[in-house]
Amino acid sequence: MKCPSWDGVERFIFLQLILKTYIFKILCDYKKTTYVCSRIILGVFVNNKMSTACALVCFLLVSVSVLAGSHTLTGLATYIRGEKAFSASIMLDDITVGYYDSETKIYVARGNTTNEDDVIDPNTVRTVSENVLNHFTERSHRLRPVNDTESHVVYQVVSFCEQSDNKLGKITTKTAYQGSTIDELHIFDGKFGYKLFSNWTEPEKIRNLEQSKSRLEKVYYPTCTKMLKNYLKKRETQLNRKVKPQVRLIQKANSDSGGSRLSCLATGFYPRHINLTLFRDGQPVSDHEITGGELLPNADGTYQMRKSLEISAADKHKYTCSVTHLSLDVTLEFDFSEPFKTAILSVLIVLALVFGTGVVLYKWRKGQADSSRSGYSAASKHFFFSI
């Protein structure tokens, strides 16, 4: 059963799902001053117009090497074969700053607190849109599914340019078909690099390279770098904000092993780079013993990270968790034994308060009862006197 054609709203929902999961799957490995991030884009759309749900899943792998202190502007465009328009979203680092629908030809800012009409010229938007749509149309003619009954065939383009220490870096463009990257082109310091992951003929390869190189050099590169500079000025406060992490230590019994699971959770922090480490008797626990460690986004734009460790019931080691983040002046250290001591003390305090309150209430009620019996006639006299 085929899914019906998508309208503008459905395309927007689909693209937002891709972007949400795009951020959700950011995996960063911190190495000295370099953050090597593997970004997996996973978009899932479910059409609720039919009793039988139609689902679309597409993957696009983007590997980005980002230096600490650098910034990246990323544009992700998605096109479905048979449609007359595409949808695109723009991200500054990990912040979605804009959305574009080529059907309406309108660029809409996202999450802005000031006017951003001067970030990009409407004529430039129109030029870029025409080039992207032509790119998709060319790809859809050359790359077709074996089975023409497929309801949705997805083509994607992702482009990103970098800036570090106020110096422009490289720009990269990747094209994907049905979840697989088919080519990659980048420019850095006036030099071009090209990779092809498809068995095209030599004439097709040359023609594709010439077209892609021309678009990248004359359209995408100047547009991307200009937008990046403008957005860095407009979103400076948003990019430079620092939110301290909230840390929770959790110990949960494991009924199967008889031991327990220790978890250290840091949440609500920004920016996303954080160092969370579990220690055993003052020494870092080996990575192969730890589960979790993925960086995950929260709905408010902050991030969270959790690391867990299984221990046996007979384990008598001392476990601690340390957290280092840009918002903190010092490294925070937490002892897993302290929360439970505090919890026991808190329970005892609550019980004492309840007991004390009960005693006071009992004595008060007893006093009220005695007073009521001894002063009944006087009260009655007072009542009738009032009448």
Legacy VTK file of the C-alpha trace (Angstrom):
# vtk DataFile Version 3.0
C-alpha trace
ASCII
DATASET POLYDATA
POINTS 387 float
0.000 0.000 0.000
1.431 3.371 -0.999
1.389 6.414 1.220
-0.363 9.477 -0.234
1.601 12.545 -1.281
2.931 14.718 1.504
1.838 18.287 1.970
4.050 21.080 3.290
3.204 20.368 6.924
4.088 16.684 6.583
7.415 17.520 4.958
8.133 19.917 7.800
7.312 17.237 10.424
9.486 14.706 8.609
12.455 17.077 8.462
12.067 17.988 12.126
12.144 14.280 13.019
15.377 13.925 11.089
16.886 16.896 12.889
15.761 15.762 16.348
17.392 12.403 15.819
20.371 14.078 14.149
21.111 15.852 17.413
20.090 12.821 19.475
22.753 10.684 17.816
25.716 13.026 18.165
28.563 10.922 19.545
31.622 12.924 20.553
35.009 11.557 21.483
37.148 14.137 23.284
40.824 14.010 22.280
43.017 16.821 23.626
41.704 19.930 21.834
39.823 18.127 19.118
36.284 16.907 19.188
35.709 14.167 16.639
31.998 13.787 16.184
30.212 11.063 14.243
26.758 12.267 13.430
24.105 9.807 12.343
20.990 11.274 10.840
17.949 9.131 11.397
14.568 10.358 10.254
11.336 8.509 10.817
8.010 9.637 9.464
4.697 7.915 10.108
1.738 8.862 7.955
-1.369 8.782 10.140
-3.817 9.352 7.309
-4.098 5.608 6.700
-5.124 2.772 8.948
-1.880 1.045 8.020
1.037 3.237 8.995
3.559 4.032 6.326
7.032 4.529 7.721
10.131 5.946 6.154
13.571 5.544 7.628
16.637 7.099 6.106
20.195 7.310 7.301
22.982 9.691 6.372
26.362 9.423 8.029
28.272 12.644 8.455
31.697 12.689 10.094
32.783 16.120 11.248
36.066 17.047 12.900
35.502 20.140 15.004
38.261 21.973 16.861
37.472 23.301 20.298
36.351 26.923 19.922
35.429 26.527 16.256
31.954 26.840 14.777
30.109 25.072 12.003
27.093 26.017 9.902
25.269 22.972 8.544
22.490 22.795 5.985
20.473 19.601 5.531
18.094 19.336 2.573
15.720 16.433 1.938
13.931 15.684 -1.313
11.422 12.950 -2.093
11.210 11.707 -5.643
8.067 12.873 -7.378
7.749 16.013 -5.291
8.214 19.471 -6.725
9.913 20.909 -3.666
12.411 20.105 -0.955
12.750 21.023 2.713
15.900 22.234 4.423
17.035 23.121 7.899
20.048 25.170 9.005
22.061 24.535 12.164
24.705 26.696 13.831
26.806 24.185 15.751
24.054 22.256 17.584
21.380 24.962 17.390
18.655 24.928 14.732
18.540 28.496 13.442
16.327 28.282 10.364
13.999 26.285 8.142
13.317 26.592 4.423
10.602 25.135 2.192
11.263 25.559 -1.517
7.534 25.335 -2.213
6.776 28.541 -0.298
10.241 29.972 -0.989
10.347 31.394 2.532
13.217 31.131 4.994
11.955 31.067 8.582
14.250 31.780 11.532
14.063 29.462 14.546
14.866 30.263 18.165
15.876 33.868 17.463
15.335 36.675 19.959
16.205 39.499 17.557
15.425 40.311 13.951
17.540 38.212 11.585
16.278 39.380 8.209
19.753 40.625 7.346
21.466 37.259 7.920
20.824 36.134 4.367
19.659 38.016 1.281
16.348 36.769 -0.264
17.943 36.733 -3.721
20.721 34.493 -2.395
18.104 32.187 -0.883
16.405 31.944 -4.264
19.690 31.168 -6.045
20.697 28.492 -3.567
17.202 26.969 -3.680
17.268 26.699 -7.473
20.687 25.038 -7.433
19.692 22.543 -4.751
16.474 21.634 -6.565
18.388 21.168 -9.835
20.875 18.989 -7.970
18.081 16.785 -6.643
16.373 16.588 -10.024
19.595 15.475 -11.730
20.207 12.827 -9.075
16.645 11.523 -9.286
17.052 10.986 -13.036
20.342 9.097 -12.684
19.621 7.198 -9.494
16.387 5.255 -9.610
15.125 2.378 -7.465
15.063 -1.089 -8.990
11.497 -1.470 -7.774
9.359 1.390 -9.111
6.588 0.509 -6.654
8.534 2.083 -3.789
6.320 4.872 -2.451
9.054 7.197 -1.185
12.566 7.492 -2.585
14.682 9.892 -0.565
17.593 12.061 -1.715
19.552 14.207 0.731
22.296 16.816 0.616
24.220 18.058 3.625
26.687 20.933 3.440
28.721 22.439 6.237
31.362 25.139 6.453
33.705 25.771 9.360
35.382 28.705 11.042
38.105 28.493 13.683
39.798 31.436 15.402
38.050 33.799 12.971
39.592 31.935 10.030
37.431 30.176 7.475
37.960 26.448 7.196
36.785 23.921 4.664
33.315 23.432 3.235
32.020 19.942 2.547
29.005 18.722 0.594
27.693 15.174 0.665
24.871 13.628 -1.330
22.947 10.577 -0.173
20.497 8.298 -1.948
18.228 5.983 0.057
20.436 6.331 3.103
23.814 5.770 1.431
26.381 8.450 0.620
27.065 8.492 -3.111
29.569 11.343 -3.382
31.477 13.885 -1.326
33.143 17.132 -2.359
35.066 19.629 -0.253
37.111 22.822 -0.668
39.891 23.852 1.665
42.528 26.501 1.079
41.668 26.662 -2.608
42.042 22.906 -3.121
39.274 20.522 -4.148
38.723 16.992 -2.931
36.232 14.558 -4.452
35.078 11.066 -3.510
32.613 8.940 -5.427
30.870 5.967 -3.842
28.876 4.904 -6.877
29.734 2.839 -9.953
29.124 5.633 -12.422
30.745 5.653 -15.825
33.713 7.935 -16.412
31.700 10.499 -18.444
29.020 10.583 -15.711
31.686 11.029 -13.061
33.324 13.937 -14.911
29.981 15.643 -15.576
28.903 15.276 -11.943
32.234 16.595 -10.676
32.079 19.671 -12.897
28.518 20.516 -11.887
29.109 19.924 -8.183
32.384 21.835 -8.162
30.798 24.826 -9.861
27.888 24.944 -7.401
30.141 24.525 -4.395
32.633 27.174 -5.477
30.251 29.812 -6.850
27.103 29.343 -4.743
27.366 27.213 -1.609
30.767 28.309 -0.311
30.244 32.101 -0.372
26.687 31.729 0.936
27.618 29.383 3.760
30.598 31.402 4.976
28.637 34.661 4.930
25.727 33.133 6.843
28.128 31.619 9.360
29.738 35.001 10.087
26.354 36.707 10.391
24.893 34.050 12.661
27.942 34.120 14.923
27.193 37.798 15.556
23.442 37.321 15.945
23.593 34.225 18.158
26.689 35.107 20.183
24.821 35.166 23.495
23.109 31.862 22.753
26.357 30.178 21.734
28.293 31.477 24.723
25.727 30.618 27.372
26.862 28.264 30.108
24.481 26.136 32.161
25.771 24.089 35.068
25.017 20.359 35.151
22.754 18.811 37.769
24.312 15.578 39.012
22.465 12.576 40.435
23.943 9.381 41.839
21.717 6.329 41.515
22.149 2.852 42.983
19.683 0.207 41.853
19.621 -3.399 43.057
20.021 -6.141 40.445
17.763 -9.071 41.391
19.423 -11.391 38.878
23.013 -11.021 40.060
22.339 -9.987 43.623
24.575 -6.980 43.102
23.645 -3.463 42.071
24.070 -0.900 39.335
25.781 2.404 40.096
24.893 5.288 37.804
26.193 8.838 37.618
23.867 11.159 35.686
24.728 14.717 34.666
21.894 16.626 33.030
20.800 20.125 32.076
24.240 21.376 31.011
25.380 23.517 28.087
27.569 23.574 26.033
27.572 19.872 25.272
31.220 19.056 25.997
31.557 17.413 29.410
33.963 15.052 31.167
32.162 12.534 33.406
34.356 9.872 35.048
33.699 6.980 37.428
36.436 6.121 39.951
37.130 3.000 42.000
39.271 3.726 45.057
40.545 6.869 43.352
41.424 5.178 40.028
39.372 5.603 36.805
37.179 2.597 36.060
38.100 0.869 32.790
35.908 1.808 29.824
34.986 -1.809 29.069
33.295 -2.050 32.481
31.152 1.027 31.930
27.900 1.253 29.992
26.377 4.446 28.632
28.438 7.565 28.094
26.410 8.782 25.110
25.659 12.478 24.881
21.890 12.988 24.616
19.847 16.172 24.122
17.144 17.479 26.429
14.007 19.198 25.183
15.207 22.592 26.456
18.399 22.554 24.353
20.660 21.330 27.149
22.324 17.909 27.300
22.640 14.897 29.528
25.090 12.038 29.990
24.880 8.914 32.127
27.547 6.321 32.948
26.756 3.090 34.786
28.712 0.274 36.414
27.622 -3.158 37.672
29.075 -4.227 41.042
28.667 -7.394 43.104
27.051 -7.599 46.526
30.447 -8.388 48.092
32.127 -5.354 46.514
33.591 -3.135 49.256
35.410 -0.645 47.041
34.767 3.073 47.267
33.161 4.522 44.136
33.054 8.183 43.198
32.032 10.258 40.191
33.739 13.428 38.946
32.262 16.014 36.575
34.191 18.684 34.661
32.360 21.282 32.570
32.981 24.776 31.181
30.318 26.200 33.491
32.164 24.932 36.586
35.145 26.628 38.179
36.337 23.358 39.705
35.810 19.650 39.114
32.850 18.315 41.090
33.331 15.043 42.942
30.532 12.873 44.309
30.774 9.873 46.643
28.301 7.061 46.046
28.226 6.235 49.766
27.199 9.748 50.806
23.737 9.917 49.178
22.639 6.774 50.981
23.964 7.983 54.335
22.109 11.211 53.722
18.982 9.293 52.751
19.067 7.272 56.005
19.569 10.443 58.027
16.707 12.120 56.190
14.378 9.182 56.944
15.287 9.310 60.632
14.659 13.064 60.744
11.282 12.672 59.056
10.269 9.890 61.455
11.302 12.021 64.432
9.287 14.973 63.114
6.229 12.787 62.527
6.488 11.280 66.009
7.012 14.689 67.623
4.081 16.184 65.725
1.902 13.266 66.800
2.771 13.786 70.466
2.061 17.529 70.292
-1.231 16.954 68.469
-2.302 14.339 71.012
-1.598 16.636 73.945
-3.360 19.543 72.250
-6.486 17.505 71.539
-6.492 16.137 75.091
-6.236 19.661 76.452
-9.070 20.809 74.208
-11.279 17.963 75.383
-10.649 18.763 79.056
-11.293 22.451 78.495
-14.524 21.658 76.611
-15.889 19.551 79.490
-14.979 22.065 82.210
-16.209 25.112 80.340
-19.379 23.764 78.672
-21.875 25.712 80.833
-19.893 28.891 80.497
-19.831 28.496 76.759
-23.543 27.872 76.743
-24.104 30.900 78.824
-22.063 32.966 76.476
-24.000 31.597 73.520
-27.357 32.507 74.943
-26.032 35.872 76.035
-25.200 36.570 72.465
-28.729 35.865 71.389
LINES 1 388
387 0 1 2 3 4 5 6 7 8 9 10 11 12 13 14 15 16 17 18 19 20 21 22 23 24 25 26 27 28 29 30 31 32 33 34 35 36 37 38 39 40 41 42 43 44 45 46 47 48 49 50 51 52 53 54 55 56 57 58 59 60 61 62 63 64 65 66 67 68 69 70 71 72 73 74 75 76 77 78 79 80 81 82 83 84 85 86 87 88 89 90 91 92 93 94 95 96 97 98 99 100 101 102 103 104 105 106 107 108 109 110 111 112 113 114 115 116 117 118 119 120 121 122 123 124 125 126 127 128 129 130 131 132 133 134 135 136 137 138 139 140 141 142 143 144 145 146 147 148 149 150 151 152 153 154 155 156 157 158 159 160 161 162 163 164 165 166 167 168 169 170 171 172 173 174 175 176 177 178 179 180 181 182 183 184 185 186 187 188 189 190 191 192 193 194 195 196 197 198 199 200 201 202 203 204 205 206 207 208 209 210 211 212 213 214 215 216 217 218 219 220 221 222 223 224 225 226 227 228 229 230 231 232 233 234 235 236 237 238 239 240 241 242 243 244 245 246 247 248 249 250 251 252 253 254 255 256 257 258 259 260 261 262 263 264 265 266 267 268 269 270 271 272 273 274 275 276 277 278 279 280 281 282 283 284 285 286 287 288 289 290 291 292 293 294 295 296 297 298 299 300 301 302 303 304 305 306 307 308 309 310 311 312 313 314 315 316 317 318 319 320 321 322 323 324 325 326 327 328 329 330 331 332 333 334 335 336 337 338 339 340 341 342 343 344 345 346 347 348 349 350 351 352 353 354 355 356 357 358 359 360 361 362 363 364 365 366 367 368 369 370 371 372 373 374 375 376 377 378 379 380 381 382 383 384 385 386
